[in-house]
Amino acid sequence: MISPILQRVELLLSQSRFPEAKELLQTHLAENPEDFFAQFYLATIQLQLGEKQIARQMTEKLLLEEPEAYPVMALAVDVELADEKLDKAEDLARALMGLYPLEAGSFLKMASVKLQQRNYDRALEAANQALALDPENIDALNLKIMIGGLLGNEDTQQAIEEALHIDPESASTIANHGMQLLREGKVQQALERLKYALSLDPTNSLARYAMAQALKARFWPYRMFLKYGEFSARLSGQSSWAIIIGAYVVYRILAKVANEYEALAPFLYPIIILIASLFLLTWILEPLMNLYLLSNPYGRLLLDDDEKKMARYTGGSLGVALLSFALYFALSLETFLMLGVLGVACMIPLGTFLKPTKSKNRRQLTYFTVAVILSGVVGILLNQEMLLFGAFFGIFIYQWIINGIMIKENARIFGS
């Protein structure tokens, strides 16, 4: 029988009151240091609070005591996923399926691993195996909805209806429903569903993400940006590169033809400008829309610290560009024209340098961004053409680097 202390902890966890649950457990463990279940709950809470190293240490200790205990093995999978050690997570999930082949949760853990690996086909397969064992498993249904919506599967709406029938008040299911409505272009309906999901669970990460996307999707360009993002998420890395390189080759060919054949220039330049604008918007539209959310007291709560930083930096760069252009038209000083152009160009690295999830990639992009901006500003102030050329060439190279990083981190994986 579960102790009253742990019953209280379970209640706090169901309400996402993790700090209170942690404090209660620490007090309990100070008097009962060998309480296995209390240690398990504390490790789970520490993982939820982002204390990954402590959670790992506690989980490893629990595994030594009970190496085949289902809840501890499941927690160990979550620890490895949080640390992005996906191979270890997969090994643990596979062992879990071997030891507990009739537990839907075993296959659900594998589905989570495959989802984080971006192997959507295998993730969906594992989620369906979980549902075969437990057709009313709401977590498996929500995972199926999430993946099915991303891939555009036809049975996604049916899965949503099944999940809502099982638990019409599930914040995750309602958030998934809102996200699906958003994919269908029903922005207002999506907003209403997502508001309700957040009223049920303000901490639900899917609901918060989808709400931020829905608020930005009230603007048509961002809706198109979302559609492109979901389309690219279905592609392999090679296919993503093929589209990017193909678009760049078309751009270069059209520019060359327009320069050589003046009669065609009026027809080709609009296409050239459109392609260049799409390249630019791909990188700066999201931080600009996040800047819009920052101006909204409610929207501000939906952004994480990195999104806020990139939005502010992008807005600052745009502000410098607009002020510089205004001064150029007022004073006719070329220095301000170049500063304005640099301000627009720097929106690309300033709006993206914190997008990668890996700290190594972020660090490299941060150094690159600082070097580009310094080179450009010093080049303008000292009238050094080589420094200025280096800045603009650096921004050109930066786009290929960030594309490579994001494709490697986010491209869909096929196979087993």
Secondary structure, 3 states (H helix, E strand, C coil): CCCHHHHHHHHHHHCCCHHHHHHHHHHHHHHCCCCHHHHHHHHHHHHHCCCHHHHHHHHHHHHHHCCCCHHHHHHHHHHHHHCCCHHHHHHHHHHHHHHCCCCHHHHHHHHHHHHHCCCHHHHHHHHHHHHHHCCCCHHHHHHHHHHHHHHCCCCHHHHHHHHHHHCCCCHHHHHHHHHHHHHCCCHHHHHHHHHHHHHHCCCCHHHHHHHHHHHHCCCHHHHHHHHHHHHHHCCCHHHHHHHHHHHHHHHHHHHHHHHHCCCCHHHHHHHHHHHHHHHHHHHHHHHHHHHHHHCCCCHHHHCCHHHHHHHHHHHHHHHHHHHHHHHHHHHCCHHHHHHHHHHHHHHHHHCCCCCCCCHHHHHHHHHHHHHHHHHHHHHHHCCCHHHHHHHHHHHHHHHHHHHHHHHHHHCCCCCC
